[in-house]
Amino acid sequence: MLNSIFLFLNLGGGEVFMIVLVVLMLFGSDKLPEIAKGLGKGLREINDAKDQIQNEISKSTEGFASEIRKHTSEIQSEIEKAGESMKRQMDDVGKVIADEGKNMEDTMK
């Protein structure tokens, strides 16, 4: 990951060395662990807040998701009922047409 950041910023080894040297001169070697520790805590807090927000969003949308599932299943059952009704009607029409065809054949003989 760090390598990809250096590529993104177009930094080479020499530039990175100079940045590290400047940071050491500004803060001193005794302050760097404290700074890194603070950055780590900050990142951890940000990740915890992100996870908490994601959990809240998923909890708040769960009611909507269950309502959508309920309505979807109702619609699906209505569609299946309509399809079965249409199939029965088509079968009935097919039988009537077949009977009429037989009657026409019988009258033509």
Rosetta blueprint (number, residue, H / E / L):
1 M L
2 L H
3 N H
4 S H
5 I H
6 F H
7 L H
8 F H
9 L H
10 N L
11 L L
12 G L
13 G H
14 G H
15 E H
16 V H
17 F H
18 M H
19 I H
20 V H
21 L H
22 V H
23 V H
24 L H
25 M H
26 L H
27 F H
28 G L
29 S L
30 D L
31 K L
32 L H
33 P H
34 E H
35 I H
36 A H
37 K H
38 G H
39 L H
40 G H
41 K H
42 G H
43 L H
44 R H
45 E H
46 I H
47 N H
48 D H
49 A H
50 K H
51 D H
52 Q H
53 I H
54 Q H
55 N H
56 E H
57 I H
58 S H
59 K H
60 S H
61 T H
62 E H
63 G H
64 F H
65 A H
66 S H
67 E H
68 I H
69 R H
70 K H
71 H H
72 T H
73 S H
74 E H
75 I H
76 Q H
77 S H
78 E H
79 I H
80 E H
81 K H
82 A H
83 G H
84 E H
85 S H
86 M H
87 K H
88 R H
89 Q H
90 M H
91 D H
92 D H
93 V H
94 G H
95 K H
96 V H
97 I H
98 A H
99 D H
100 E H
101 G H
102 K H
103 N H
104 M H
105 E H
106 D H
107 T H
108 M H
109 K L
